[in-house]
Amino acid sequence: MPESRCFVCNDVITSANRSKEHIILNSVGGKLKSSEIMCSKCNGEMGSAPDNELALQLRPIANHLGVKRDNGKTPAIPAKGSKGQKYEILDGGKPTLGEPIVEFDSKSGEMHIEVADVSQARAALWKFKKEHPDYSIDVEKILMGFQRKTTYLDDTISYNVNWGGKLAFRSVVKTALDYYAYKKHERKHIVQLLDYILGKEEMSIVKMYYPDKSPFEFVKNEVLNIVHIVGDEKSETLFAYVVYLGCFSCVILLSDHYQGESFTDTYAHDVMSHNEVDKKISLEMTLEKFINYAPYTDCFYRNAKIAYDNTIDAGICKQRSDELDNVIKTAFDDIEEGGVINQPAIQKLQDGIVRYAKHLLHIKE
């Protein structure tokens, strides 16, 4: 077996300098990884800023889809309600209060507090106590009386989704080069891009790509991470097509003086089913098409919306399925395996389904 070499510095990869690399960001569901494409020194010099920027941009949609990271942590997304109330979007698109709601009637002395958790409640109560020294309250005693309750939110929540830019595009190109190296193609054809991904040189080689005819077929409830690389001996071009979460798409000019043999390599992974899928990609890119392709036209936005809507709909479908599973689980929590389903459990199940149906149909109590 030929020895593996770092595609950045070309040093032999050994047990001493091996570094595990996610080819597609794990924060967006990337599972393909290798310890044979980059040494630890170059991985460190690469820096985390490009990957962190791209992960931050894609995080809202990753949370909406309930994408799980290997470390089990899913950072929350800041959001706002229709009246300015701060929320946070958790794993699976679940909203929670980003700041406490405190209502106090000075005449009656009654206080109403809504919070996300006990720590938020404690902070709100101590803040109230500091701001209202005339009212003597026992914070810990009040906390003992708090009730935990999950309700459906009767509000419209908005959050920002950004996509692209110089820093993020460096991460996109690194994904393409990681996969190119993973497939054992020759380093000499991409060496001119190394200073770009290391942040030492600027290059205009990445374009957001939403053509009238999508390079792949959209399938209901399928959300793909894709890396597709095409080398063409005749035209001397090397292109990559990278898609994150089914809707963030780029075409990359890796080389316009490619001297290798023609090849096509494709990796597609469905973040909803957690399976690698066999996907036909029809990129049909040429150097002339790449140069003349202009993003941000009317067609661009229309085609981007088609991809985005497919991803959002898949997330909504998953959220509804997860909610029904939770309704059933909650109803039968108190029944041991093999036990008899009793009337209280049936009533809990019925109440849960009714609440869920009212939420879907926007029926208020």
C-alpha positions in Angstrom: 0.0 0.0 0.0 1.4 3.4 -1.0 2.3 5.7 1.9 -0.1 8.6 2.8 1.2 12.1 2.5 -0.2 15.4 3.8 -1.7 17.2 0.8 -0.6 20.5 2.2 3.1 20.0 3.0 3.6 16.6 1.3 5.2 15.0 4.4 4.6 11.3 5.0 1.8 10.8 7.5 2.8 8.7 10.4 1.4 7.6 13.8 3.2 10.6 15.3 1.8 13.3 13.1 -1.6 11.8 12.1 -4.5 14.2 12.4 -8.2 13.3 12.1 -10.1 15.5 9.6 -13.8 15.8 9.0 -14.1 16.2 5.2 -17.5 17.8 5.7 -18.0 19.8 8.8 -19.4 17.7 11.7 -21.5 20.6 12.7 -23.7 20.2 9.6 -23.8 16.4 9.9 -20.6 15.5 8.2 -19.6 11.9 9.0 -16.9 11.2 6.4 -13.5 11.6 8.1 -9.9 10.5 7.6 -6.5 10.5 9.3 -4.6 10.1 6.1 -5.0 13.5 4.3 -3.4 16.1 6.6 -0.6 16.1 9.2 -1.2 17.6 12.6 1.1 20.5 12.0 -0.7 21.7 8.8 -4.0 21.1 10.4 -3.0 23.4 13.2 -1.7 26.0 10.8 -4.9 25.9 8.8 -6.7 27.5 11.7 -10.3 27.1 12.8 -11.6 30.5 11.7 -12.9 29.5 8.2 -14.6 26.3 9.6 -16.0 28.2 12.5 -17.4 31.0 10.3 -19.1 28.5 7.9 -20.4 26.5 10.9 -21.9 29.6 12.4 -23.6 30.5 9.1 -25.1 27.1 8.6 -26.0 26.6 12.3 -29.6 27.9 12.1 -30.6 25.3 9.5 -28.6 22.6 11.2 -30.6 23.2 14.4 -33.8 23.3 12.4 -33.0 19.8 11.1 -31.9 18.5 14.5 -28.3 17.7 13.2 -26.4 15.9 15.9 -22.7 16.6 16.5 -20.2 13.9 17.6 -19.7 15.7 20.9 -23.4 15.8 21.5 -23.5 19.6 21.9 -25.8 21.8 19.8 -25.3 25.5 20.3 -28.5 27.6 20.5 -29.5 30.2 17.9 -30.6 33.7 19.0 -34.0 34.6 17.6 -36.7 37.2 18.1 -40.5 37.1 18.4 -43.0 39.3 16.6 -42.9 41.8 19.5 -39.2 41.8 20.1 -39.1 39.0 22.8 -35.8 37.2 22.8 -35.7 33.5 22.1 -33.2 30.8 21.5 -33.7 28.0 19.0 -32.5 24.7 20.4 -31.8 21.3 18.7 -34.6 20.3 16.4 -35.9 23.8 16.0 -37.4 24.0 19.5 -37.7 27.6 20.8 -37.0 28.5 24.4 -37.0 31.9 26.2 -33.7 33.8 25.6 -34.5 36.2 28.5 -37.1 36.0 31.4 -40.6 37.5 31.1 -41.3 39.3 34.3 -44.6 41.0 35.0 -45.1 42.8 38.4 -48.2 44.6 39.7 -47.0 47.0 42.3 -50.6 47.5 43.6 -51.4 43.9 44.3 -47.8 42.8 44.8 -48.4 39.9 42.4 -45.5 38.7 40.2 -45.7 36.5 37.1 -42.4 35.1 35.7 -41.8 32.9 32.7 -38.3 31.5 32.2 -36.4 28.8 30.3 -34.9 27.1 33.4 -34.2 27.5 37.1 -30.9 29.3 36.6 -32.6 31.9 34.5 -35.4 32.2 37.1 -32.9 32.7 39.9 -31.1 35.4 38.0 -34.4 37.2 37.3 -35.5 37.1 40.9 -32.2 38.4 42.3 -32.3 41.2 39.7 -35.9 42.0 40.8 -34.8 42.0 44.4 -32.0 44.4 43.7 -34.2 46.8 41.7 -37.1 46.7 44.2 -35.5 46.8 47.7 -38.9 47.7 49.3 -40.2 44.2 48.5 -38.8 41.4 50.6 -38.7 38.2 48.7 -37.2 34.8 49.5 -35.6 33.8 46.2 -35.0 30.1 47.1 -38.4 29.7 48.6 -40.1 31.1 45.4 -37.9 28.8 43.3 -39.3 25.7 45.1 -42.7 26.6 43.9 -41.8 26.9 40.3 -43.6 24.5 37.9 -42.0 23.2 34.7 -44.3 23.3 31.8 -43.9 22.9 28.0 -46.3 24.7 25.8 -46.6 25.4 22.1 -45.5 28.9 21.2 -48.2 31.2 19.8 -45.8 33.6 18.1 -43.8 34.1 14.9 -40.0 33.7 15.4 -37.4 35.1 13.1 -33.6 34.5 12.9 -30.8 35.4 10.5 -29.2 33.0 8.1 -26.0 34.2 6.3 -24.2 32.3 3.6 -20.9 33.0 1.9 -18.0 35.4 2.1 -14.2 35.1 1.8 -13.6 33.3 5.1 -16.4 30.8 4.7 -15.5 30.0 1.1 -12.0 29.0 2.3 -13.7 26.3 4.4 -15.7 25.2 1.3 -12.6 24.9 -0.8 -10.9 22.9 2.0 -13.8 20.5 2.0 -13.3 19.9 -1.8 -9.5 19.5 -1.4 -10.0 17.1 1.6 -12.2 14.9 -0.5 -9.8 15.2 -3.5 -7.0 14.0 -1.2 -9.2 11.3 0.4 -9.7 9.8 -3.1 -5.9 9.7 -3.6 -5.6 12.1 -6.5 -2.3 13.7 -7.3 -1.4 16.7 -5.1 0.4 18.5 -8.0 -2.9 19.4 -9.6 -4.2 21.4 -6.6 -0.9 22.7 -5.1 -1.7 26.2 -6.4 -4.7 26.4 -4.0 -2.8 25.8 -0.8 -1.9 29.4 -0.1 -5.6 30.3 -0.6 -6.9 27.8 2.0 -4.1 28.9 4.4 -5.3 32.5 4.1 -2.1 33.7 2.4 -3.7 34.6 -1.0 -7.0 35.7 -2.4 -8.6 33.9 -5.3 -12.0 34.2 -7.0 -12.6 30.5 -7.5 -15.9 30.0 -5.6 -19.4 30.9 -6.7 -22.8 30.2 -5.1 -24.5 27.9 -7.6 -28.2 27.7 -8.2 -28.7 27.0 -11.9 -32.1 26.6 -13.6 -31.6 22.9 -13.7 -30.3 21.5 -10.4 -27.3 19.2 -10.7 -29.1 16.7 -8.6 -32.8 15.6 -8.1 -34.5 16.8 -4.9 -36.3 14.0 -3.0 -38.9 14.7 -0.4 -37.5 14.6 3.2 -33.9 14.0 1.9 -31.3 16.6 2.9 -27.9 16.0 1.4 -24.3 17.0 2.1 -22.5 16.5 -1.3 -19.0 16.7 -2.5 -18.6 16.1 -6.3 -15.3 16.5 -8.1 -14.9 16.3 -11.9 -11.5 16.3 -13.7 -11.6 16.6 -17.4 -8.5 15.7 -19.4 -9.8 17.3 -22.7 -10.7 20.7 -21.3 -7.9 20.7 -18.7 -10.4 21.7 -15.9 -10.9 20.5 -12.4 -14.2 21.5 -10.8 -15.9 20.7 -7.5 -19.5 21.0 -6.5 -20.2 21.2 -2.8 -23.6 21.3 -1.1 -24.3 21.6 2.6 -27.7 20.7 4.1 -29.3 20.3 0.7 -29.5 24.1 0.1 -26.1 25.8 0.4 -24.5 25.1 -2.9 -21.2 26.2 -4.5 -19.2 25.4 -7.6 -15.4 25.7 -7.3 -12.8 26.1 -10.0 -10.0 24.0 -8.6 -7.8 24.2 -11.7 -8.0 25.6 -15.3 -4.8 23.8 -16.3 -5.4 20.3 -15.1 -3.0 17.8 -16.7 -4.4 14.5 -15.2 -6.8 11.8 -16.4 -10.6 12.4 -16.5 -12.4 11.2 -13.4 -15.6 11.8 -11.4 -15.9 11.2 -7.7 -19.1 11.8 -5.7 -19.9 11.6 -2.0 -23.5 12.2 -0.9 -24.8 11.7 2.7 -28.4 12.2 3.8 -28.4 14.0 7.2 -32.0 12.9 7.9 -31.5 9.2 7.5 -27.8 9.3 8.4 -27.0 7.2 5.4 -24.7 7.6 2.4 -26.7 7.6 -0.8 -26.0 6.9 -4.4 -26.7 10.2 -6.1 -26.3 11.1 -9.7 -24.8 14.5 -10.1 -24.9 16.3 -13.5 -22.6 19.3 -13.1 -21.9 19.9 -16.8 -19.6 22.7 -16.0 -17.1 24.3 -18.4 -14.6 27.1 -17.9 -16.7 29.4 -20.0 -19.9 28.6 -18.0 -18.1 29.2 -14.8 -16.7 32.6 -15.9 -20.0 33.8 -17.2 -22.2 32.4 -14.4 -23.6 35.4 -12.5 -25.2 34.8 -9.1 -27.8 37.1 -7.5 -30.1 37.2 -10.6 -33.9 36.6 -10.4 -33.4 33.0 -11.5 -30.7 32.6 -8.8 -33.1 33.5 -6.0 -35.9 31.5 -7.4 -33.8 28.3 -7.7 -32.1 28.9 -4.3 -35.6 29.1 -2.7 -36.6 25.7 -4.2 -33.5 24.1 -2.6 -34.1 26.0 0.7 -37.8 25.1 0.9 -37.0 21.4 0.3 -34.6 21.5 3.3 -37.0 23.5 5.5 -39.9 21.1 4.7 -37.8 18.1 5.6 -37.0 19.7 9.0 -40.7 20.5 9.7 -41.7 16.9 8.8 -39.0 15.6 11.3 -40.1 18.0 14.0 -43.7 16.8 13.7 -42.7 13.2 13.7 -40.5 13.8 16.8 -43.4 15.6 18.5 -45.8 12.7 18.0 -43.1 10.3 19.3 -42.8 12.5 22.4 -46.6 12.6 22.9 -46.7 8.8 22.9 -43.6 8.4 25.1 -44.9 10.9 27.7 -48.3 9.1 27.8 -46.7 5.8 28.6 -43.8 6.9 30.7 -45.2 5.4 33.9 -46.0 2.0 32.4 -43.3 -0.6 32.7 -42.3 -2.7 29.7 -44.9 -5.5 29.4 -47.3 -3.7 31.7 -51.0 -3.0 31.0 -52.1 0.2 29.3 -54.4 1.9 31.8 -57.0 4.6 31.6 -54.8 7.5 32.9 -52.2 6.6 30.1 -54.9 6.6 27.5 -56.2 10.0 28.8 -52.6 11.5 28.7 -52.2 10.2 25.1 -55.6 11.7 24.1 -54.8 15.0 25.7 -51.4 15.2 24.1 -52.7 14.4 20.6 -55.5 17.1 21.0 -52.9 19.7 22.1 -50.7 18.8 19.1 -53.6 18.9 16.7 -54.7 22.4 18.0 -51.1 23.6 17.5 -51.0 22.4 13.9 -54.4 23.9 13.1 -53.6 27.1 15.1 -56.6 26.6 17.4 -56.5 28.7 20.5 -58.0 27.6 23.8 
